[in-house]
């Protein structure tokens, strides 16, 4: 159902022609995300401020027009795709400013369209640190990060987006502007609205401003790598290190398939016979702390079959160690035309069993399934590689198997990518009908006319 | 309106006479909390398990019987008082077990009636650490801590209850049992139900099981104290220390009135002329880390007017330094029969202004207002001491002034005690009507018949 001209005219009037687009260039550009699924919206709107968002939402609510907030469109689950058409509310064009840095309270206030890496750089230029670093950091926006509760490599030590959000301003579907949370570490007055908006994938309200906590930047960082004969050894080393009292900033892994893919593409001298490599980073303000952590990690690694442990002498060597991890995702494309990429997460001690069972799925279905990811927090990026597109259905069956295994191992369908459209059919694997009904009640409490990002999350 | 006999009989049948009480001994014992306000319930029920909770709630929901979950009744805002009579659901008698310790994943699973300190001790006996330590730690239960999002002295470094909750099982008013969250650090599937249950004061669901993150226990802890001529100096020292890159475990303060109260009661040789003292604690695994932190704190303190800085040589001396802080609350009773105790919180850099303006309120109203508390996170316990009970209304007026100041300084009505009954009238100072309506919609999504802890939070 196309958007009535009367609505189109209203929005052009409200925002100016330059901020209310119906040409096909805009409709195509705002039709997809990183899943490459797409659906063209009827119109793309560029709000200039919170008042615009409020006016737009109020109008959509009164006229039952579906509307989908969008940051950079870099999501992996179709969260920003206009599944029912209607309007894409594009926040990256005007609402991309850092509004306030409060160095006394270590707080920064930003608009939703600020790019993650820009915020990281801004913080660093003031000697401060915004830790969440999703792989999409160069594209993805803070609004999107909050809406998906984005993680990243530093989550093992520094947590994820939710751990840095102290306050949110948001616009409800009826146009009401609400504030949630305070510039304080503690605030228990009223329900935790900020908490429920985080990871709500733009289905409850449009976030118009975010206040984030920053921390002091540790003075020293050092990277190290451990090489393992088997993936089981590596996974045992992960959870035993994390349980030993040291918390590395990052604890990333690549399996053998991933190592070989990177090596075949970049020729970096990686150990192609290794079952897995673990790449880790520690930080602190004193050299003694760095040594203490590295020694503890090395001994846990070696107790668990690590055949070589290498510490980077300087940041150049550190970057070399990280090269393989940073280029894992693009390299594995050698195994198939279509990558079915999921981000299941299990309790860390279940990692050995998870990887073993993924190996069985790979054998049974005949797909290569390279795995890498954030083992420090139990988050594994599994990639079912489909060479022949006629096998795509079979590929999706393999994914369902993997989801079932994750849930059986007390894990979750998604550690950081969200549900969106891509995982919506699998929600029933993880949640029972009572739980789904509760989600629907909450959706209804915020958005009784179901205008905001409809068809998402299996609701 | 008393409870019908038919309902009383149903509950006796369901739980056995020993777990369904209507005698006045029980009704009185479960009528109050730490506010000393009270209202007798019609019946006190002791569920034996989650199934009992579900049966009870379902029945209450169908018969519109108000029901209030209760842990230890140690709250400061009347959160567990049966404001409309009906049933008190007492969880401390049977549902007080630690169900599982998972040392591989550093996770513990507990029933809601477990006492905070018992959990801390249990964790410590396994070399692990559960940091949240509300002043009520010897009485208050984990279920209560989660329901109020309790803080404590260690919040500056280690955060508050919410930072340790990874999963919750809860019973909805309709009797449905739901699971929220996973044993994983990251989980973004579905709405963050655990996030909204935390701090919801028992108004949305009855929490039947809680899974908490534990951390490794740091090997070394050390306490120190700084003495300041003026409260402004001390408050400046607090926020400048916290912004300098070191994060002490605790950063507590006592003002002059509080110091004098403790001294007059215990004769410990405290500096009764000091404007304020700050008591701090640092921890780590290496002596070098401890020294680094203490030196940084000492220099920030001295740059901000600290006239004496004392480091505890051992844990005995550490306990001596903490004595004044631990006995602050009871000591200030010398200033008045009735203590109107609030826990406002502001961004740390606003502490000097907050304390100055509280001083003005004290002068204007003629009440002594001793202050102490968790300055590391901006949380100040203000105590309006009313000597003559006929001045109680005036005392409450002073409290309203203090709330207004906190909100003006971008702070919150409550850092850790919650809203309950005591602060319900002041919700409108902090939230506008749109925000209150959103709270009501959420309440209605969980509890459409309003049976669960009604009349709380100003809803």
Contacts between the chains, C-beta under 8 A, distances in Angstrom:
chain1	res1	chain2	res2	distance
A	102	B	347	7.3
A	102	B	349	7.3
A	103	B	243	6.5
A	104	B	239	5.8
A	104	B	243	6.1
A	104	B	347	7.7
A	104	B	348	7.3
A	104	B	349	3.4
A	105	B	239	7.2
A	105	B	243	7.6
A	105	B	347	4.2
A	105	B	348	5.6
A	105	B	349	5.0
A	106	B	242	7.4
A	106	B	243	5.9
A	107	B	347	7.0
A	148	B	188	6.3
A	149	B	186	7.8
A	149	B	188	4.7
A	149	B	192	7.8
A	151	B	186	5.3
A	155	B	185	6.7
A	155	B	186	6.5
A	156	B	185	7.7
A	159	B	185	7.7
A	160	B	185	7.7
A	160	B	186	6.0
A	162	B	192	7.8
A	162	B	195	7.8
A	163	B	163	7.6
A	172	B	434	7.4
A	172	B	438	6.8
A	176	B	434	4.0
A	176	B	437	7.8
A	176	B	438	7.7
A	177	B	434	7.2
A	178	B	434	5.8
A	178	B	435	5.0
A	178	B	438	5.9
A	179	B	435	6.9
A	180	B	435	7.9
A	182	B	345	7.6
A	182	B	347	7.9
A	182	B	410	6.4
A	182	B	411	6.4
A	182	B	412	4.8
A	183	B	347	4.4
A	183	B	410	4.9
A	183	B	411	7.9
A	184	B	345	4.6
A	184	B	346	6.5
A	184	B	347	5.8
A	184	B	377	7.2
A	184	B	378	5.3
A	184	B	379	7.9
A	184	B	410	7.7
A	184	B	411	5.9
A	184	B	412	5.7
A	184	B	415	6.9
A	185	B	155	6.7
A	185	B	156	7.8
A	185	B	159	7.7
A	185	B	160	7.7
A	185	B	345	7.7
A	185	B	377	4.2
A	185	B	378	6.7
A	186	B	149	7.8
A	186	B	151	5.3
A	186	B	155	6.4
A	186	B	160	5.9
A	186	B	345	5.2
A	186	B	377	5.4
A	186	B	378	7.6
A	186	B	379	5.7
A	186	B	412	7.5
A	186	B	415	3.9
A	186	B	416	5.8
A	187	B	345	6.6
A	187	B	412	4.2
A	187	B	414	7.5
A	187	B	415	6.8
A	188	B	148	6.3
A	188	B	149	4.7
A	188	B	199	4.6
A	188	B	412	7.6
A	188	B	414	5.1
A	188	B	415	6.8
A	188	B	416	6.0
A	188	B	417	7.3
A	188	B	418	5.3
A	188	B	419	7.6
A	189	B	412	5.1
A	189	B	413	4.4
A	189	B	414	4.9
A	189	B	418	7.9
A	189	B	419	5.7
A	189	B	423	7.4
A	189	B	427	7.1
A	189	B	430	5.6
A	189	B	431	7.7
A	190	B	419	7.1
A	190	B	427	7.0
A	190	B	430	7.4
A	190	B	431	6.0
A	190	B	435	7.2
A	190	B	439	5.7
A	190	B	457	6.8
A	191	B	196	5.9
A	191	B	199	7.4
A	191	B	200	6.0
A	191	B	204	7.9
A	191	B	439	5.3
A	191	B	442	5.4
A	191	B	443	7.9
A	191	B	457	7.9
A	192	B	149	7.8
A	192	B	162	7.9
A	192	B	195	5.6
A	192	B	196	5.5
A	192	B	198	6.2
A	192	B	199	5.5
A	192	B	200	7.6
A	193	B	435	7.9
A	193	B	438	6.6
A	193	B	439	8.0
A	193	B	442	7.9
A	195	B	162	7.8
A	195	B	192	5.6
A	195	B	195	3.2
A	195	B	196	5.9
A	195	B	198	7.2
A	196	B	191	6.0
A	196	B	192	5.5
A	196	B	195	5.9
A	196	B	196	4.7
A	196	B	442	7.9
A	198	B	192	6.2
A	198	B	195	7.2
A	199	B	188	4.6
A	199	B	191	7.4
A	199	B	192	5.5
A	200	B	191	5.9
A	200	B	192	7.5
A	204	B	191	7.9
A	215	B	247	8.0
A	216	B	243	7.7
A	216	B	244	7.2
A	216	B	245	3.4
A	216	B	246	7.8
A	216	B	247	7.9
A	217	B	245	7.7
A	239	B	104	5.8
A	239	B	105	7.2
A	242	B	106	7.4
A	243	B	103	6.5
A	243	B	104	6.1
A	243	B	105	7.6
A	243	B	106	5.9
A	243	B	216	7.7
A	244	B	216	7.2
A	245	B	216	3.4
A	245	B	217	7.8
A	245	B	285	7.1
A	246	B	216	7.8
A	247	B	215	8.0
A	247	B	216	7.9
A	284	B	289	7.9
A	285	B	245	7.1
A	285	B	292	6.3
A	286	B	286	7.7
A	286	B	288	5.5
A	286	B	289	6.3
A	286	B	292	5.7
A	288	B	286	5.5
A	288	B	288	4.4
A	288	B	289	7.4
A	289	B	284	7.9
A	289	B	286	6.3
A	289	B	288	7.4
A	289	B	289	5.9
A	292	B	285	6.4
A	292	B	286	5.7
A	345	B	182	7.6
A	345	B	184	4.7
A	345	B	185	7.7
A	345	B	186	5.2
A	345	B	187	6.6
A	346	B	184	6.4
A	347	B	102	7.4
A	347	B	104	7.7
A	347	B	105	4.3
A	347	B	107	7.0
A	347	B	182	7.8
A	347	B	183	4.4
A	347	B	184	5.8
A	348	B	104	7.3
A	348	B	105	5.6
A	349	B	102	7.3
A	349	B	104	3.4
A	349	B	105	5.0
A	377	B	184	7.2
A	377	B	185	4.2
A	377	B	186	5.4
A	378	B	184	5.2
A	378	B	185	6.7
A	378	B	186	7.5
A	379	B	184	7.8
A	379	B	186	5.6
A	410	B	182	6.4
A	410	B	183	4.9
A	410	B	184	7.7
A	411	B	182	6.4
A	411	B	183	7.9
A	411	B	184	5.9
A	412	B	182	4.8
A	412	B	184	5.7
A	412	B	186	7.5
A	412	B	187	4.2
A	412	B	188	7.6
A	412	B	189	5.1
A	413	B	189	4.5
A	414	B	187	7.5
A	414	B	188	5.0
A	414	B	189	4.9
A	415	B	184	6.9
A	415	B	186	3.9
A	415	B	187	6.8
A	415	B	188	6.7
A	416	B	186	5.8
A	416	B	188	6.0
A	417	B	188	7.3
A	418	B	188	5.3
A	418	B	189	7.9
A	419	B	188	7.6
A	419	B	189	5.7
A	419	B	190	7.1
A	423	B	189	7.4
A	427	B	189	7.1
A	427	B	190	7.0
A	430	B	189	5.6
A	430	B	190	7.4
A	431	B	189	7.7
A	431	B	190	6.0
A	434	B	172	7.4
A	434	B	176	4.0
A	434	B	177	7.2
A	434	B	178	5.8
A	435	B	178	5.0
A	435	B	179	6.9
A	435	B	180	7.9
A	435	B	190	7.2
A	435	B	193	7.9
A	437	B	176	7.8
A	438	B	172	6.9
A	438	B	176	7.7
A	438	B	178	5.9
A	438	B	193	6.6
A	438	B	445	7.7
A	438	B	446	7.5
A	439	B	190	5.7
A	439	B	191	5.3
A	439	B	193	8.0
A	441	B	445	3.9
A	441	B	446	7.2
A	442	B	191	5.4
A	442	B	193	7.9
A	442	B	196	7.9
A	442	B	442	7.1
A	442	B	445	5.3
A	443	B	191	7.9
A	444	B	445	6.7
A	445	B	438	7.7
A	445	B	441	3.9
A	445	B	442	5.3
A	445	B	444	6.7
A	445	B	445	4.1
A	446	B	438	7.5
A	446	B	441	7.2
A	457	B	190	6.8
A	457	B	191	7.9
